[in-house]
Amino acid sequence: MTQEPPHTHLFVLRLWQADAQEDSLEYRGRVQHVLNGETRHFRDWGTLIEFLAIQMERSKDSCNQFDKEADNRPNENQERRD
């Protein structure tokens, strides 16, 4: 049984504290997927997690499509039928 290598992702994450209201601070941030450049600003962790999940799912779908296309290509060892 062949085990597939794990799909990896690379993100740049910037976090900072900003004044929210009197005497309170909140975290804000910016996350960017390095390979496709898509960026999201956020003020809550849920938005960050949602962005990461979407990016990972898109990548999974792209890999599955690539695998399907690869399955349909003639193998070097197979005889071509032209």
Beta strands, then each sheet from edge to edge (+ up, - down):
strand 1: 11-21
strand 2: 24-33
strand 3: 39-42
sheet 1: 1+ 2- 3+
end
